[in-house]
Amino acid sequence: MNTSPENAPELTKEQTRWAGAAAALFLTAIGLLGYAFASGVLLPFAAGWVVLQMFGYVGALRFAHGDLAHPLFKSQVMLHTIAFLLLIGLLTRGD
């Protein structure tokens, strides 16, 4: 099986947007994990969120046959967006 970049199909604009959103959320989770390791705060959440994203995105892409604009993949991105917004709410209300 030849998996070189020359044989990869072109992504649509919608697929590129959803892939970018997923990548941004994943990088945010990695950044939070680094902060959690350095400070010791929210370490179980940060580690679990990274693992959930990895399994969620891979599983969704497997069921969607690699389509980044499939509703299952979109729901994974939205699920992690909600988790991120809840985290922000938790941190801002943590008086």
N, C-alpha and C positions, 0 to 999 in steps of 0.2 A: 504494500500500500504506500503510495507516494503522498506524503503530507507536506510537501514544500509550499511556501507562501504563494508561489506562482499559480498553484491549482486551487487556491482558496477562492470561494465566491465573494463577490462584492457585497458589502453590507448596505442596506437601505439606511436612509436618514433616521427612521424610527428605531431600527436595530442599534445604530450607533448611539442614539440618545439613551436608550435603556442600558446598553453596555457601559456607557460613561457614568450613568447614575449608580449602577452596581459597583463599578470600580471606585467611585468616590466614597460610597458607603463602606466598602471593604478597607480602603486606605484609612478612613476615619476610625474604623474598628482596630486596625493595626496600631494607629497612633494612640488610641485609648489604652490598648494593651501595653504599649511602651510606657505610658504615663503611670499605669497601674503597677507595673513592675518597679518603677522608680520610687513611687510613693507608698505603695502597699494599699492604696484605696481602690475599692471596686474591682479587685483582682479576679474573683470568681465570675463576675458579670463580664468583664472584658475578655477573659479567656473563653467563656462560653459563647459570647457573641461572635467571636472570630470563627469558632468551630461550627456554630449554627449557620453562619453565612457560607462557609465552604461546602458543607453538606447540602444546604438548601439550594445554592446556585447550581452545583453540579447535578443534583437530582432533578431540578427543574429543567436544566438544559438536556439531560438525558431523556426525560419524558417528552420534551418539546422537539426532539430530534435536532438540536442545535439552533433553533430559531430564537433569536434574542428578542423578538417582538411577540412571542407567544404569550397568551394570557397567564399561563402558569409562571413563567419567568417574571412577568410584570408584577404578579402578586407577591413574589418573593422580594422584589425590590421595594414594593410598597410596604410589606411587612417590616422590613428592616428600616425603612424610613420612619415608620411609626415608632419602632423601638428607639431610634435615635432621638426623635422628638420627645418621647417619654423620658429619656435620659436627660435631655436638656431641661425639661420641666422639673425633674427631680433635683438637678444640680442648682437650678435657679431658686427653687422653693426651699432649699436646705438651710434655712436660717437656724 
